Each structure stands twice: as structure tokens, then as C-alpha cells.
Amino acid sequence: MIRIISEIYSVLEERRDQPIDSLYFQDMIDSDKCAEDKILEKIGEESAELIIASKNDENLGYEAADLIFHTLLLLVYKGVDLDDLYSEFESRRS
């Protein structure tokens, strides 16, 4: 699990640093609306979809993946190192 999260995070960093036309990341950050606001709105939307999926007992894994993806997108956008996230999880485990 950590490997795939790290891979997705790395891809998002690459897309941030070397923009490629028509990629989702660029669509999120290149607009008239503040990029952070767009990402936060998407996290809100994905959170609501996760709640509905849970209540309906369907697509829970799919919706959880969307929420995690957009959370990673926010972390990349804000420059939060993935190791900081891992360290936080580790500190909560002990």
C-alpha cells in the first residue's frame, strides 16, 4: 500500500514540476479559480461521495481511492512531504 501511495505522490510531483497539457493536475491548478479552492472543493465532493457509498454499501473502495487521490493532490500542491504524512501515522500508532 505504501508503495502505490508513494508512486502516485511521485507522479503528481512530476506533473506539478513538468506540466503536460490536458492532464488532470494541470486542469485543477490552471484556471481562473484558485487552485487550492478547486482541490478543496473536490475533496469536499469526494468526502460526500464516500459517505453516500458507505451508506449504500456500494463503490466504497472506489470512492475512498478518489478521496485519497485528491488528498495527495492537495499535499503535493501545498508542498507537504509524503514522509511527513508517514511520520504522522507512525506517531499515532505508538
Biopython code that builds the backbone (N, CA, C, O; Angstrom):
import numpy as np
from Bio.PDB.StructureBuilder import StructureBuilder

atoms = [
    (1, "MET", "N", (0.819, -1.194, 0.000)),
    (1, "MET", "CA", (0.000, 0.000, 0.000)),
    (1, "MET", "C", (0.865, 1.261, 0.000)),
    (1, "MET", "O", (0.603, 2.200, -0.752)),
    (2, "ILE", "N", (1.885, 1.277, 0.838)),
    (2, "ILE", "CA", (2.756, 2.448, 0.901)),
    (2, "ILE", "C", (3.432, 2.675, -0.445)),
    (2, "ILE", "O", (3.631, 3.822, -0.846)),
    (3, "ARG", "N", (3.787, 1.609, -1.145)),
    (3, "ARG", "CA", (4.460, 1.730, -2.437)),
    (3, "ARG", "C", (3.571, 2.458, -3.441)),
    (3, "ARG", "O", (4.028, 3.381, -4.115)),
    (4, "ILE", "N", (2.318, 2.055, -3.546)),
    (4, "ILE", "CA", (1.433, 2.675, -4.534)),
    (4, "ILE", "C", (1.128, 4.126, -4.173)),
    (4, "ILE", "O", (1.035, 4.977, -5.058)),
    (5, "ILE", "N", (0.973, 4.414, -2.896)),
    (5, "ILE", "CA", (0.759, 5.800, -2.460)),
    (5, "ILE", "C", (1.975, 6.643, -2.834)),
    (5, "ILE", "O", (1.832, 7.758, -3.336)),
    (6, "SER", "N", (3.170, 6.110, -2.587)),
    (6, "SER", "CA", (4.406, 6.819, -2.931)),
    (6, "SER", "C", (4.520, 7.039, -4.434)),
    (6, "SER", "O", (4.960, 8.099, -4.878)),
    (7, "GLU", "N", (4.126, 6.040, -5.216)),
    (7, "GLU", "CA", (4.188, 6.164, -6.675)),
    (7, "GLU", "C", (3.226, 7.245, -7.165)),
    (7, "GLU", "O", (3.593, 8.073, -7.999)),
    (8, "ILE", "N", (2.012, 7.239, -6.656)),
    (8, "ILE", "CA", (1.033, 8.252, -7.063)),
    (8, "ILE", "C", (1.527, 9.642, -6.670)),
    (8, "ILE", "O", (1.428, 10.586, -7.455)),
    (9, "TYR", "N", (2.051, 9.764, -5.473)),
    (9, "TYR", "CA", (2.575, 11.043, -4.997)),
    (9, "TYR", "C", (3.696, 11.535, -5.915)),
    (9, "TYR", "O", (3.736, 12.712, -6.274)),
    (10, "SER", "N", (4.597, 10.639, -6.288)),
    (10, "SER", "CA", (5.711, 10.998, -7.173)),
    (10, "SER", "C", (5.221, 11.453, -8.541)),
    (10, "SER", "O", (5.738, 12.423, -9.096)),
    (11, "VAL", "N", (4.234, 10.764, -9.083)),
    (11, "VAL", "CA", (3.665, 11.155, -10.379)),
    (11, "VAL", "C", (3.052, 12.548, -10.274)),
    (11, "VAL", "O", (3.236, 13.374, -11.168)),
    (12, "LEU", "N", (2.330, 12.814, -9.196)),
    (12, "LEU", "CA", (1.730, 14.137, -9.020)),
    (12, "LEU", "C", (2.800, 15.220, -8.904)),
    (12, "LEU", "O", (2.636, 16.318, -9.434)),
    (13, "GLU", "N", (3.894, 14.911, -8.210)),
    (13, "GLU", "CA", (5.003, 15.871, -8.117)),
    (13, "GLU", "C", (5.590, 16.150, -9.497)),
    (13, "GLU", "O", (5.859, 17.300, -9.842)),
    (14, "GLU", "N", (5.789, 15.092, -10.285)),
    (14, "GLU", "CA", (6.330, 15.253, -11.637)),
    (14, "GLU", "C", (5.409, 16.122, -12.484)),
    (14, "GLU", "O", (5.872, 16.993, -13.220)),
    (15, "ARG", "N", (4.123, 15.885, -12.378)),
    (15, "ARG", "CA", (3.162, 16.663, -13.165)),
    (15, "ARG", "C", (3.117, 18.108, -12.716)),
    (15, "ARG", "O", (2.881, 19.007, -13.522)),
    (16, "ARG", "N", (3.341, 18.333, -11.440)),
    (16, "ARG", "CA", (3.398, 19.706, -10.937)),
    (16, "ARG", "C", (4.642, 20.417, -11.489)),
    (16, "ARG", "O", (4.578, 21.570, -11.916)),
    (17, "ASP", "N", (5.762, 19.709, -11.469)),
    (17, "ASP", "CA", (7.033, 20.310, -11.847)),
    (17, "ASP", "C", (7.263, 20.370, -13.354)),
    (17, "ASP", "O", (7.983, 21.245, -13.834)),
    (18, "GLN", "N", (6.663, 19.452, -14.100)),
    (18, "GLN", "CA", (6.814, 19.410, -15.556)),
    (18, "GLN", "C", (5.430, 19.285, -16.181)),
    (18, "GLN", "O", (5.016, 18.198, -16.583)),
    (19, "PRO", "N", (4.727, 20.397, -16.259)),
    (19, "PRO", "CA", (3.345, 20.356, -16.752)),
    (19, "PRO", "C", (3.232, 19.756, -18.153)),
    (19, "PRO", "O", (4.041, 20.031, -19.039)),
    (20, "ILE", "N", (2.227, 18.948, -18.317)),
    (20, "ILE", "CA", (1.900, 18.351, -19.598)),
    (20, "ILE", "C", (0.458, 18.747, -19.891)),
    (20, "ILE", "O", (-0.412, 18.615, -19.031)),
    (21, "ASP", "N", (0.206, 19.230, -21.100)),
    (21, "ASP", "CA", (-1.142, 19.665, -21.459)),
    (21, "ASP", "C", (-2.179, 18.574, -21.230)),
    (21, "ASP", "O", (-1.916, 17.386, -21.419)),
    (22, "SER", "N", (-3.344, 19.007, -20.825)),
    (22, "SER", "CA", (-4.565, 18.207, -20.667)),
    (22, "SER", "C", (-4.509, 17.138, -19.579)),
    (22, "SER", "O", (-5.338, 16.228, -19.566)),
    (23, "LEU", "N", (-3.567, 17.235, -18.689)),
    (23, "LEU", "CA", (-3.567, 16.319, -17.558)),
    (23, "LEU", "C", (-4.459, 16.882, -16.454)),
    (23, "LEU", "O", (-4.621, 18.094, -16.316)),
    (24, "TYR", "N", (-5.025, 15.980, -15.684)),
    (24, "TYR", "CA", (-5.966, 16.366, -14.631)),
    (24, "TYR", "C", (-5.346, 17.365, -13.658)),
    (24, "TYR", "O", (-5.986, 18.343, -13.272)),
    (25, "PHE", "N", (-4.109, 17.115, -13.268)),
    (25, "PHE", "CA", (-3.440, 18.009, -12.317)),
    (25, "PHE", "C", (-3.396, 19.425, -12.864)),
    (25, "PHE", "O", (-3.705, 20.378, -12.149)),
    (26, "GLN", "N", (-3.017, 19.569, -14.118)),
    (26, "GLN", "CA", (-2.939, 20.899, -14.722)),
    (26, "GLN", "C", (-4.309, 21.534, -14.818)),
    (26, "GLN", "O", (-4.452, 22.741, -14.626)),
    (27, "ASP", "N", (-5.317, 20.732, -15.114)),
    (27, "ASP", "CA", (-6.676, 21.266, -15.167)),
    (27, "ASP", "C", (-7.097, 21.806, -13.798)),
    (27, "ASP", "O", (-7.825, 22.794, -13.708)),
    (28, "MET", "N", (-6.639, 21.159, -12.759)),
    (28, "MET", "CA", (-7.004, 21.602, -11.413)),
    (28, "MET", "C", (-6.280, 22.891, -11.029)),
    (28, "MET", "O", (-6.851, 23.731, -10.333)),
    (29, "ILE", "N", (-5.039, 23.060, -11.467)),
    (29, "ILE", "CA", (-4.281, 24.225, -10.997)),
    (29, "ILE", "C", (-4.228, 25.370, -11.995)),
    (29, "ILE", "O", (-3.860, 26.483, -11.621)),
    (30, "ASP", "N", (-4.583, 25.132, -13.254)),
    (30, "ASP", "CA", (-4.549, 26.184, -14.262)),
    (30, "ASP", "C", (-5.963, 26.646, -14.597)),
    (30, "ASP", "O", (-6.589, 26.134, -15.525)),
    (31, "SER", "N", (-6.454, 27.608, -13.843)),
    (31, "SER", "CA", (-7.778, 28.138, -14.121)),
    (31, "SER", "C", (-7.921, 29.500, -13.467)),
    (31, "SER", "O", (-7.026, 29.967, -12.764)),
    (32, "ASP", "N", (-9.051, 30.121, -13.709)),
    (32, "ASP", "CA", (-9.317, 31.415, -13.089)),
    (32, "ASP", "C", (-9.547, 31.263, -11.586)),
    (32, "ASP", "O", (-9.257, 32.171, -10.806)),
    (33, "LYS", "N", (-10.066, 30.119, -11.198)),
    (33, "LYS", "CA", (-10.353, 29.870, -9.786)),
    (33, "LYS", "C", (-9.058, 29.437, -9.092)),
    (33, "LYS", "O", (-8.231, 28.745, -9.685)),
    (34, "CYS", "N", (-8.896, 29.838, -7.871)),
    (34, "CYS", "CA", (-7.717, 29.466, -7.089)),
    (34, "CYS", "C", (-7.572, 27.941, -7.054)),
    (34, "CYS", "O", (-8.522, 27.222, -6.744)),
    (35, "ALA", "N", (-6.385, 27.470, -7.373)),
    (35, "ALA", "CA", (-6.135, 26.034, -7.421)),
    (35, "ALA", "C", (-6.455, 25.364, -6.091)),
    (35, "ALA", "O", (-7.073, 24.300, -6.055)),
    (36, "GLU", "N", (-6.033, 25.988, -5.008)),
    (36, "GLU", "CA", (-6.309, 25.392, -3.699)),
    (36, "GLU", "C", (-7.805, 25.253, -3.473)),
    (36, "GLU", "O", (-8.262, 24.232, -2.960)),
    (37, "ASP", "N", (-8.565, 26.259, -3.848)),
    (37, "ASP", "CA", (-10.019, 26.186, -3.690)),
    (37, "ASP", "C", (-10.608, 25.044, -4.513)),
    (37, "ASP", "O", (-11.491, 24.328, -4.041)),
    (38, "LYS", "N", (-10.123, 24.871, -5.738)),
    (38, "LYS", "CA", (-10.623, 23.785, -6.585)),
    (38, "LYS", "C", (-10.326, 22.425, -5.964)),
    (38, "LYS", "O", (-11.179, 21.538, -5.953)),
    (39, "ILE", "N", (-9.120, 22.272, -5.451)),
    (39, "ILE", "CA", (-8.744, 20.995, -4.834)),
    (39, "ILE", "C", (-9.584, 20.757, -3.584)),
    (39, "ILE", "O", (-10.066, 19.645, -3.367)),
    (40, "LEU", "N", (-9.762, 21.776, -2.768)),
    (40, "LEU", "CA", (-10.559, 21.633, -1.548)),
    (40, "LEU", "C", (-12.013, 21.317, -1.864)),
    (40, "LEU", "O", (-12.635, 20.503, -1.182)),
    (41, "GLU", "N", (-12.560, 21.955, -2.893)),
    (41, "GLU", "CA", (-13.930, 21.636, -3.306)),
    (41, "GLU", "C", (-14.036, 20.171, -3.729)),
    (41, "GLU", "O", (-15.006, 19.485, -3.408)),
    (42, "LYS", "N", (-13.021, 19.709, -4.453)),
    (42, "LYS", "CA", (-13.025, 18.319, -4.913)),
    (42, "LYS", "C", (-12.937, 17.371, -3.723)),
    (42, "LYS", "O", (-13.595, 16.330, -3.720)),
    (43, "ILE", "N", (-12.143, 17.705, -2.719)),
    (43, "ILE", "CA", (-12.050, 16.873, -1.520)),
    (43, "ILE", "C", (-13.404, 16.832, -0.817)),
    (43, "ILE", "O", (-13.829, 15.775, -0.351)),
    (44, "GLY", "N", (-14.081, 17.971, -0.738)),
    (44, "GLY", "CA", (-15.420, 18.003, -0.145)),
    (44, "GLY", "C", (-16.392, 17.123, -0.915)),
    (44, "GLY", "O", (-17.164, 16.367, -0.325)),
    (45, "GLU", "N", (-16.346, 17.226, -2.228)),
    (45, "GLU", "CA", (-17.218, 16.414, -3.082)),
    (45, "GLU", "C", (-16.928, 14.924, -2.902)),
    (45, "GLU", "O", (-17.841, 14.111, -2.762)),
    (46, "GLU", "N", (-15.646, 14.589, -2.907)),
    (46, "GLU", "CA", (-15.265, 13.176, -2.758)),
    (46, "GLU", "C", (-15.617, 12.644, -1.368)),
    (46, "GLU", "O", (-15.974, 11.474, -1.224)),
    (47, "SER", "N", (-15.520, 13.495, -0.349)),
    (47, "SER", "CA", (-15.913, 13.087, 1.007)),
    (47, "SER", "C", (-17.394, 12.745, 1.057)),
    (47, "SER", "O", (-17.796, 11.742, 1.647)),
    (48, "ALA", "N", (-18.203, 13.601, 0.425)),
    (48, "ALA", "CA", (-19.647, 13.351, 0.387)),
    (48, "ALA", "C", (-19.946, 12.059, -0.371)),
    (48, "ALA", "O", (-20.799, 11.275, 0.046)),
    (49, "GLU", "N", (-19.253, 11.838, -1.473)),
    (49, "GLU", "CA", (-19.465, 10.613, -2.247)),
    (49, "GLU", "C", (-19.065, 9.378, -1.456)),
    (49, "GLU", "O", (-19.703, 8.332, -1.570)),
    (50, "LEU", "N", (-18.006, 9.493, -0.651)),
    (50, "LEU", "CA", (-17.586, 8.371, 0.193)),
    (50, "LEU", "C", (-18.660, 8.064, 1.242)),
    (50, "LEU", "O", (-18.962, 6.899, 1.503)),
    (51, "ILE", "N", (-19.223, 9.092, 1.831)),
    (51, "ILE", "CA", (-20.280, 8.903, 2.825)),
    (51, "ILE", "C", (-21.482, 8.198, 2.196)),
    (51, "ILE", "O", (-22.020, 7.248, 2.765)),
    (52, "ILE", "N", (-21.894, 8.666, 1.029)),
    (52, "ILE", "CA", (-23.035, 8.058, 0.337)),
    (52, "ILE", "C", (-22.727, 6.614, -0.034)),
    (52, "ILE", "O", (-23.576, 5.736, 0.121)),
    (53, "ALA", "N", (-21.517, 6.365, -0.522)),
    (53, "ALA", "CA", (-21.130, 4.995, -0.877)),
    (53, "ALA", "C", (-21.178, 4.085, 0.343)),
    (53, "ALA", "O", (-21.611, 2.937, 0.249)),
    (54, "SER", "N", (-20.744, 4.588, 1.466)),
    (54, "SER", "CA", (-20.779, 3.789, 2.693)),
    (54, "SER", "C", (-22.216, 3.490, 3.113)),
    (54, "SER", "O", (-22.545, 2.355, 3.458)),
    (55, "LYS", "N", (-23.061, 4.505, 3.083)),
    (55, "LYS", "CA", (-24.456, 4.313, 3.477)),
    (55, "LYS", "C", (-25.189, 3.354, 2.542)),
    (55, "LYS", "O", (-26.080, 2.622, 2.971)),
    (56, "ASN", "N", (-24.810, 3.362, 1.266)),
    (56, "ASN", "CA", (-25.458, 2.496, 0.280)),
    (56, "ASN", "C", (-24.745, 1.157, 0.090)),
    (56, "ASN", "O", (-25.181, 0.320, -0.699)),
    (57, "ASP", "N", (-23.647, 0.965, 0.820)),
    (57, "ASP", "CA", (-22.850, -0.261, 0.692)),
    (57, "ASP", "C", (-22.458, -0.566, -0.748)),
    (57, "ASP", "O", (-22.570, -1.703, -1.206)),
    (58, "GLU", "N", (-21.998, 0.463, -1.457)),
    (58, "GLU", "CA", (-21.542, 0.239, -2.829)),
    (58, "GLU", "C", (-20.423, 1.216, -3.194)),
    (58, "GLU", "O", (-20.420, 2.369, -2.763)),
    (59, "ASN", "N", (-19.495, 0.740, -3.982)),
    (59, "ASN", "CA", (-18.387, 1.545, -4.506)),
    (59, "ASN", "C", (-17.525, 2.197, -3.427)),
    (59, "ASN", "O", (-16.906, 3.231, -3.679)),
    (60, "LEU", "N", (-17.475, 1.618, -2.248)),
    (60, "LEU", "CA", (-16.739, 2.234, -1.149)),
    (60, "LEU", "C", (-15.248, 2.331, -1.462)),
    (60, "LEU", "O", (-14.630, 3.367, -1.214)),
    (61, "GLY", "N", (-14.669, 1.270, -1.998)),
    (61, "GLY", "CA", (-13.248, 1.295, -2.341)),
    (61, "GLY", "C", (-12.936, 2.340, -3.399)),
    (61, "GLY", "O", (-11.938, 3.054, -3.304)),
    (62, "TYR", "N", (-13.789, 2.425, -4.402)),
    (62, "TYR", "CA", (-13.614, 3.394, -5.487)),
    (62, "TYR", "C", (-13.658, 4.823, -4.945)),
    (62, "TYR", "O", (-12.805, 5.646, -5.277)),
    (63, "GLU", "N", (-14.639, 5.105, -4.125)),
    (63, "GLU", "CA", (-14.790, 6.462, -3.584)),
    (63, "GLU", "C", (-13.674, 6.798, -2.594)),
    (63, "GLU", "O", (-13.222, 7.942, -2.531)),
    (64, "ALA", "N", (-13.232, 5.806, -1.824)),
    (64, "ALA", "CA", (-12.116, 6.031, -0.900)),
    (64, "ALA", "C", (-10.845, 6.360, -1.685)),
    (64, "ALA", "O", (-10.071, 7.230, -1.286)),
    (65, "ALA", "N", (-10.636, 5.663, -2.801)),
    (65, "ALA", "CA", (-9.467, 5.936, -3.642)),
    (65, "ALA", "C", (-9.515, 7.364, -4.189)),
    (65, "ALA", "O", (-8.493, 8.049, -4.228)),
    (66, "ASP", "N", (-10.697, 7.811, -4.611)),
    (66, "ASP", "CA", (-10.838, 9.187, -5.100)),
    (66, "ASP", "C", (-10.488, 10.201, -4.013)),
    (66, "ASP", "O", (-9.796, 11.184, -4.276)),
    (67, "LEU", "N", (-10.964, 9.961, -2.803)),
    (67, "LEU", "CA", (-10.687, 10.886, -1.704)),
    (67, "LEU", "C", (-9.194, 10.904, -1.370)),
    (67, "LEU", "O", (-8.614, 11.969, -1.160)),
    (68, "ILE", "N", (-8.585, 9.736, -1.323)),
    (68, "ILE", "CA", (-7.151, 9.652, -1.031)),
    (68, "ILE", "C", (-6.344, 10.337, -2.135)),
    (68, "ILE", "O", (-5.393, 11.065, -1.850)),
    (69, "PHE", "N", (-6.724, 10.104, -3.396)),
    (69, "PHE", "CA", (-6.036, 10.733, -4.514)),
    (69, "PHE", "C", (-6.066, 12.256, -4.396)),
    (69, "PHE", "O", (-5.039, 12.916, -4.550)),
    (70, "HIS", "N", (-7.229, 12.801, -4.126)),
    (70, "HIS", "CA", (-7.343, 14.260, -4.047)),
    (70, "HIS", "C", (-6.660, 14.822, -2.801)),
    (70, "HIS", "O", (-6.208, 15.967, -2.802)),
    (71, "THR", "N", (-6.586, 14.032, -1.758)),
    (71, "THR", "CA", (-5.820, 14.438, -0.581)),
    (71, "THR", "C", (-4.334, 14.491, -0.924)),
    (71, "THR", "O", (-3.633, 15.422, -0.529)),
    (72, "LEU", "N", (-3.856, 13.487, -1.662)),
    (72, "LEU", "CA", (-2.458, 13.508, -2.111)),
    (72, "LEU", "C", (-2.198, 14.700, -3.027)),
    (72, "LEU", "O", (-1.145, 15.333, -2.945)),
    (73, "LEU", "N", (-3.150, 15.003, -3.893)),
    (73, "LEU", "CA", (-3.026, 16.152, -4.778)),
    (73, "LEU", "C", (-2.868, 17.435, -3.963)),
    (73, "LEU", "O", (-2.050, 18.290, -4.303)),
    (74, "LEU", "N", (-3.637, 17.570, -2.907)),
    (74, "LEU", "CA", (-3.524, 18.734, -2.035)),
    (74, "LEU", "C", (-2.151, 18.791, -1.370)),
    (74, "LEU", "O", (-1.527, 19.851, -1.319)),
    (75, "LEU", "N", (-1.687, 17.663, -0.866)),
    (75, "LEU", "CA", (-0.377, 17.630, -0.215)),
    (75, "LEU", "C", (0.727, 18.051, -1.184)),
    (75, "LEU", "O", (1.614, 18.825, -0.825)),
    (76, "VAL", "N", (0.669, 17.540, -2.407)),
    (76, "VAL", "CA", (1.658, 17.917, -3.423)),
    (76, "VAL", "C", (1.563, 19.407, -3.717)),
    (76, "VAL", "O", (2.574, 20.109, -3.759)),
    (77, "TYR", "N", (0.350, 19.878, -3.916)),
    (77, "TYR", "CA", (0.153, 21.291, -4.225)),
    (77, "TYR", "C", (0.699, 22.195, -3.114)),
    (77, "TYR", "O", (1.308, 23.228, -3.393)),
    (78, "LYS", "N", (0.481, 21.806, -1.871)),
    (78, "LYS", "CA", (0.916, 22.607, -0.729)),
    (78, "LYS", "C", (2.376, 22.357, -0.348)),
    (78, "LYS", "O", (2.908, 23.020, 0.542)),
    (79, "GLY", "N", (3.028, 21.396, -1.025)),
    (79, "GLY", "CA", (4.439, 21.129, -0.758)),
    (79, "GLY", "C", (4.692, 20.334, 0.513)),
    (79, "GLY", "O", (5.772, 20.420, 1.097)),
    (80, "VAL", "N", (3.707, 19.566, 0.942)),
    (80, "VAL", "CA", (3.873, 18.730, 2.132)),
    (80, "VAL", "C", (4.557, 17.436, 1.706)),
    (80, "VAL", "O", (4.071, 16.731, 0.822)),
    (81, "ASP", "N", (5.672, 17.132, 2.331)),
    (81, "ASP", "CA", (6.427, 15.922, 2.001)),
    (81, "ASP", "C", (5.652, 14.688, 2.450)),
    (81, "ASP", "O", (5.065, 14.667, 3.532)),
    (82, "LEU", "N", (5.658, 13.681, 1.621)),
    (82, "LEU", "CA", (4.931, 12.451, 1.940)),
    (82, "LEU", "C", (5.474, 11.797, 3.205)),
    (82, "LEU", "O", (4.726, 11.159, 3.947)),
    (83, "ASP", "N", (6.762, 11.952, 3.450)),
    (83, "ASP", "CA", (7.342, 11.394, 4.677)),
    (83, "ASP", "C", (6.730, 12.025, 5.926)),
    (83, "ASP", "O", (6.655, 11.383, 6.974)),
    (84, "ASP", "N", (6.293, 13.278, 5.816)),
    (84, "ASP", "CA", (5.611, 13.916, 6.952)),
    (84, "ASP", "C", (4.305, 13.199, 7.275)),
    (84, "ASP", "O", (3.949, 13.025, 8.440)),
    (85, "LEU", "N", (3.599, 12.788, 6.228)),
    (85, "LEU", "CA", (2.360, 12.028, 6.423)),
    (85, "LEU", "C", (2.654, 10.680, 7.077)),
    (85, "LEU", "O", (1.987, 10.279, 8.031)),
    (86, "TYR", "N", (3.660, 9.990, 6.551)),
    (86, "TYR", "CA", (4.030, 8.688, 7.122)),
    (86, "TYR", "C", (4.463, 8.840, 8.587)),
    (86, "TYR", "O", (4.105, 8.021, 9.433)),
    (87, "SER", "N", (5.226, 9.880, 8.874)),
    (87, "SER", "CA", (5.670, 10.109, 10.259)),
    (87, "SER", "C", (4.485, 10.356, 11.182)),
    (87, "SER", "O", (4.459, 9.883, 12.318)),
    (88, "GLU", "N", (3.509, 11.099, 10.683)),
    (88, "GLU", "CA", (2.316, 11.368, 11.494)),
    (88, "GLU", "C", (1.575, 10.074, 11.802)),
    (88, "GLU", "O", (1.145, 9.856, 12.934)),
    (89, "PHE", "N", (1.424, 9.216, 10.797)),
    (89, "PHE", "CA", (0.779, 7.918, 11.030)),
    (89, "PHE", "C", (1.572, 7.092, 12.037)),
    (89, "PHE", "O", (0.994, 6.477, 12.933)),
    (90, "GLU", "N", (2.880, 7.080, 11.893)),
    (90, "GLU", "CA", (3.727, 6.327, 12.829)),
    (90, "GLU", "C", (3.584, 6.839, 14.250)),
    (90, "GLU", "O", (3.516, 6.049, 15.192)),
    (91, "SER", "N", (3.536, 8.170, 14.415)),
    (91, "SER", "CA", (3.417, 8.725, 15.760)),
    (91, "SER", "C", (2.069, 8.383, 16.393)),
    (91, "SER", "O", (1.968, 8.252, 17.613)),
    (92, "ARG", "N", (1.046, 8.239, 15.570)),
    (92, "ARG", "CA", (-0.273, 7.884, 16.084)),
    (92, "ARG", "C", (-0.366, 6.406, 16.428)),
    (92, "ARG", "O", (-1.224, 6.002, 17.214)),
    (93, "ARG", "N", (0.495, 5.614, 15.855)),
    (93, "ARG", "CA", (0.478, 4.173, 16.095)),
    (93, "ARG", "C", (1.097, 3.818, 17.436)),
    (93, "ARG", "O", (0.710, 2.832, 18.062)),
    (94, "SER", "N", (2.051, 4.614, 17.875)),
    (94, "SER", "CA", (2.761, 4.257, 19.127)),
    (94, "SER", "C", (2.105, 4.834, 20.359)),
    (94, "SER", "O", (2.586, 4.619, 21.472)),
]
sb = StructureBuilder()
sb.init_structure("model")
sb.init_model(0)
sb.init_chain("A")
sb.init_seg("    ")
for serial, (resi, resn, name, xyz) in enumerate(atoms, 1):
    if name == "N":
        sb.init_residue(resn, " ", resi, " ")
    sb.init_atom(name, np.array(xyz, "f"), 0.0, 1.0, " ", f" {name:<3s}", serial, name[0])
structure = sb.get_structure()
